[in-house]
Amino acid sequence: MRPRCVTTFIYKLKKTFIMNRLPITKRELEILTLVSSGLNAALIAQKLFISRPTLCGDTINMNRKLMAKNKTQLINNGFANGLLSTAP
């Protein structure tokens, strides 16, 4: 196997393992949906009746679970893993 194929395979295997081991909570899914709709942190926290530090903690956990480094990757990985859909 070529090195790049091995790297891709390991990445996908690691991603699958993490997703199966660390499921997204209902609250995290709510936050992911609101983030993907374009709301900022202040509005999401207000809408869900949670503090901004709690929202930041949940976002950090989602980034770890979905192997994302930023909001764009988080949303893309949410779509890729079937957590988000394009339908309203």
N, CA and C of each residue as an Amber inpcrd file, in Angstrom:
protein
   264
   0.8370000  -1.1800000   0.0000000   0.0000000   0.0000000   0.0000000
   0.8820000   1.2430000   0.0000000   0.4370000   2.2330000  -0.7360000
   1.1800000   3.4980000  -0.7620000   1.0110000   4.2360000   0.5590000
   2.0150000   5.0220000   0.9410000   1.9420000   5.7360000   2.2330000
   0.7030000   6.6080000   2.3720000   0.3220000   7.2800000   1.2980000
  -0.8500000   8.1560000   1.3960000  -2.1150000   7.3400000   1.6340000
  -2.2200000   6.1910000   0.9840000  -3.3880000   5.3210000   1.1860000
  -3.4490000   4.8420000   2.6300000  -2.2910000   4.4950000   3.1770000
  -2.2310000   4.0370000   4.5700000  -2.6500000   5.1640000   5.5050000
  -2.1560000   6.3660000   5.2460000  -2.5060000   7.5220000   6.0760000
  -4.0070000   7.7910000   6.0150000  -4.5840000   7.7600000   4.8240000
  -6.0260000   7.9780000   4.6530000  -6.8130000   6.8970000   5.3820000
  -6.3770000   5.6570000   5.2350000  -7.0580000   4.5430000   5.8960000
  -7.0240000   4.7070000   7.4080000  -5.8640000   5.0390000   7.9570000
  -5.7270000   5.2150000   9.4070000  -6.5960000   6.3720000   9.8900000
  -6.6330000   7.4750000   9.1230000  -7.4600000   8.6180000   9.4970000
  -8.9340000   8.2100000   9.5540000  -9.4030000   7.5020000   8.5170000
 -10.8130000   7.0860000   8.4880000 -11.1220000   6.1020000   9.6030000
 -10.1890000   5.1970000   9.8760000 -10.3830000   4.2310000  10.9470000
 -10.4510000   4.9380000  12.2960000  -9.5540000   5.8810000  12.5110000
  -9.5330000   6.6470000  13.7520000 -10.8250000   7.4480000  13.9060000
 -11.2810000   8.0660000  12.8100000 -12.5080000   8.8580000  12.8310000
 -13.7000000   7.9730000  13.1870000 -13.7900000   6.7870000  12.5930000
 -14.8830000   5.8560000  12.8710000 -14.8280000   5.4070000  14.3260000
 -13.6360000   5.0920000  14.8110000 -13.4740000   4.6520000  16.1920000
 -13.9320000   5.7350000  17.1610000 -13.5220000   6.9640000  16.9180000
 -13.8920000   8.0680000  17.7970000 -15.4000000   8.2930000  17.7660000
 -16.0000000   8.2630000  16.5830000 -17.4420000   8.4850000  16.4790000
 -18.2100000   7.3800000  17.1950000 -17.7550000   6.1270000  17.0830000
 -18.4550000   5.0290000  17.7410000 -18.2180000   5.0270000  19.2460000
 -17.0800000   5.5060000  19.6570000 -16.7230000   5.4910000  21.0690000
 -17.3010000   6.6910000  21.8150000 -17.3440000   7.8290000  21.1700000
 -17.7990000   9.0540000  21.8150000 -18.9960000   9.6420000  21.0660000
 -20.1870000   9.1490000  21.3470000 -21.3540000   9.6570000  20.6190000
 -21.6590000  11.1140000  20.9630000 -22.2430000  11.7870000  20.0140000
 -22.6650000  13.1700000  20.1990000 -23.9120000  13.1840000  21.0830000
 -23.9070000  14.0410000  22.0960000 -25.0780000  14.1390000  22.9790000
 -26.1880000  14.9360000  22.2890000 -27.3680000  14.8480000  22.8650000
 -28.5050000  15.5970000  22.3250000 -28.2190000  17.0990000  22.3420000
 -27.6450000  17.5840000  23.4330000 -27.3180000  19.0130000  23.5510000
 -26.2860000  19.4140000  22.5070000 -25.2500000  18.5860000  22.3240000
 -24.2190000  18.8890000  21.3220000 -24.8190000  18.9320000  19.9260000
 -25.7640000  18.0360000  19.6530000 -26.4270000  18.0420000  18.3450000
 -27.2550000  19.3070000  18.1540000 -27.9140000  19.7670000  19.2120000
 -28.6550000  21.0290000  19.1490000 -27.6990000  22.1850000  18.8340000
 -26.5680000  22.2060000  19.5190000 -25.5800000  23.2650000  19.2960000
 -25.0300000  23.1960000  17.8810000 -24.7090000  21.9950000  17.4200000
 -24.1900000  21.8160000  16.0570000 -25.1840000  22.3220000  15.0220000
 -26.4490000  22.0330000  15.2270000 -27.4870000  22.4920000  14.3060000
 -27.5680000  24.0210000  14.2890000 -27.4990000  24.6340000  15.4600000
 -27.5650000  26.0940000  15.5360000 -26.3080000  26.7440000  14.9510000
 -25.1490000  26.1300000  15.1930000 -23.9030000  26.6430000  14.6140000
 -23.9970000  26.5910000  13.0930000 -24.5130000  25.4830000  12.5630000
 -24.6070000  25.3400000  11.1100000 -25.6180000  26.2990000  10.4920000
 -26.5600000  26.7750000  11.3110000 -27.5330000  27.7410000  10.7870000
 -26.9920000  29.1640000  10.7860000 -25.7910000  29.3550000  11.3640000
 -25.1440000  30.6550000  11.2870000 -25.2410000  31.5250000  12.5270000
 -25.8240000  30.9890000  13.5970000 -25.9300000  31.7900000  14.8200000
 -24.5780000  31.9010000  15.5090000 -24.3520000  33.0410000  16.1740000
 -23.0970000  33.2060000  16.9110000 -23.2470000  32.6320000  18.3220000
 -22.1460000  32.5810000  19.0540000 -22.1210000  31.9450000  20.3730000
 -23.0960000  32.5970000  21.3520000 -23.1660000  33.9190000  21.3410000
 -24.0600000  34.6160000  22.2720000 -25.5190000  34.2420000  22.0270000
 -25.9190000  34.1940000  20.7780000 -27.3060000  33.8520000  20.4530000
 -27.6190000  32.3910000  20.7520000 -26.6570000  31.5040000  20.4840000
 -26.8710000  30.0830000  20.7730000 -27.0300000  29.8860000  22.2790000
 -26.1570000  30.4860000  23.0650000 -26.2340000  30.3580000  24.5230000
 -27.5650000  30.8950000  25.0460000 -27.9900000  32.0330000  24.5150000
 -29.2580000  32.6310000  24.9420000 -30.4340000  31.7320000  24.5600000
 -30.4060000  31.2040000  23.3490000 -31.5090000  30.3760000  22.8680000
 -31.6350000  29.0680000  23.6450000 -30.4950000  28.5070000  24.0720000
 -30.5060000  27.2310000  24.7930000 -30.4910000  27.3950000  26.3070000
 -30.4970000  28.6450000  26.7820000 -30.4890000  28.9480000  28.2160000
 -29.2790000  28.3240000  28.9210000 -28.1130000  28.4840000  28.3040000
 -26.8680000  28.0140000  28.9040000 -25.8620000  29.1650000  28.9040000
 -24.8340000  29.0340000  29.7210000 -23.8140000  30.0890000  29.7700000
 -22.8470000  29.9280000  28.5980000 -22.1360000  30.9940000  28.2820000
 -21.1380000  30.9310000  27.2080000 -20.0220000  29.9490000  27.5250000
 -19.5190000  29.8900000  28.7910000 -18.4900000  28.8830000  29.0860000
 -18.9850000  27.4400000  28.8720000 -20.2510000  27.1770000  29.1970000
 -20.8240000  25.8510000  28.9510000 -20.8610000  25.5720000  27.4580000
 -21.2620000  26.5650000  26.6900000 -21.2980000  26.4240000  25.2320000
 -19.8980000  26.1620000  24.6840000 -18.9110000  26.8750000  25.1960000
 -17.5290000  26.6660000  24.7520000 -17.0680000  25.2490000  25.0760000
 -17.4040000  24.7590000  26.2500000 -17.0340000  23.3940000  26.6240000
 -17.6690000  22.3590000  25.7230000 -18.9580000  22.5470000  25.4270000
 -19.6520000  21.6210000  24.5240000 -19.0530000  21.6690000  23.1240000
 -18.6830000  22.8550000  22.6780000 -18.0890000  23.0090000  21.3470000
 -16.7210000  22.3300000  21.2900000 -15.9410000  22.4650000  22.3490000
 -14.6350000  21.8000000  22.4100000 -14.8190000  20.2810000  22.3460000
 -15.8000000  19.7810000  23.0790000 -16.0700000  18.3390000  23.0490000
 -16.4830000  17.8770000  21.6510000 -17.3310000  18.6470000  20.9890000
 -17.7460000  18.2820000  19.6180000 -16.5650000  18.3110000  18.6660000
 -15.7140000  19.3180000  18.7980000 -14.5320000  19.3870000  17.9350000
 -13.6680000  18.1440000  18.1110000 -13.5190000  17.7030000  19.3370000
 -12.7220000  16.5010000  19.6090000 -13.3970000  15.2640000  19.0280000
 -14.6890000  15.1340000  19.2370000 -15.4230000  13.9610000  18.7600000
 -15.4800000  13.8860000  17.2410000 -15.5990000  15.0500000  16.5940000
 -15.7030000  15.0770000  15.1300000 -14.3710000  15.3860000  14.4570000
 -13.3050000  15.4340000  15.2530000 -11.9650000  15.6890000  14.7300000
 -11.9190000  16.9650000  13.9010000 -12.4590000  18.0310000  14.4560000
 -12.5060000  19.3250000  13.7720000 -11.6010000  20.3190000  14.5010000
 -11.0100000  21.2090000  13.7330000 -10.1320000  22.2280000  14.3090000
 -10.7850000  23.6070000  14.3260000 -11.8740000  23.7590000  13.5750000
 -12.5580000  25.0490000  13.5270000 -14.0340000  24.8230000  13.2060000
 -14.7810000  25.9010000  13.1770000 -16.2210000  25.8170000  12.9650000
 -16.5810000  25.2300000  11.5940000 -15.8140000  25.5960000  10.5730000
 -16.0740000  25.0820000   9.2280000 -15.8950000  23.5720000   9.1780000
 -14.8070000  23.0810000   9.7390000 -14.5830000  21.6350000   9.7800000
 -15.6450000  20.9360000  10.6120000 -16.0560000  21.5610000  11.6870000
 -17.0920000  20.9860000  12.5410000 -18.3800000  20.7740000  11.7480000
 -18.7860000  21.7800000  11.0100000 -20.0080000  21.6770000  10.2160000
 -19.8390000  20.6550000   9.0960000 -18.7150000  20.7010000   8.3870000
 -18.4750000  19.7390000   7.3040000 -18.4680000  18.3050000   7.8250000
 -17.8160000  18.0790000   8.9600000 -17.7860000  16.7370000   9.5290000
 -19.1580000  16.3200000  10.0580000 -19.9440000  17.2810000  10.4950000
 -21.3200000  16.9870000  10.8970000 -22.1370000  16.4830000   9.7240000
 -21.9840000  17.1130000   8.5740000 -22.6600000  16.6380000   7.3640000
 -22.1190000  15.2820000   6.9320000 -20.7950000  15.1340000   6.9530000
 -20.1530000  13.8900000   6.5050000 -20.5630000  12.6930000   7.3590000
 -20.8390000  12.9290000   8.6350000 -21.2180000  11.8450000   9.5340000
 -22.7300000  11.6850000   9.6740000 -23.4780000  12.4130000   8.8660000
 -24.9290000  12.2610000   8.8800000 -25.6280000  12.9120000  10.0540000
 -24.9300000  13.7810000  10.7640000 -25.5390000  14.4570000  11.9060000
 -26.3560000  15.6720000  11.4700000 -26.0160000  16.2350000  10.3350000
 -26.7260000  17.3810000   9.7740000 -27.2510000  17.0070000   8.4040000
 -28.3540000  17.6170000   8.0220000 -28.8830000  17.4210000   6.6740000
 -29.1340000  18.7830000   6.0440000 -29.2510000  18.8020000   4.7320000
 -29.4710000  20.0710000   4.0510000 -30.9080000  20.5310000   4.1270000
 -31.8240000  19.6330000   4.4790000 -33.2380000  20.0030000   4.5750000
 -33.4570000  20.8570000   5.8140000 -34.3400000  21.8690000   5.7250000
 -34.6140000  22.7230000   6.8860000 -35.3260000  22.0100000   7.9990000
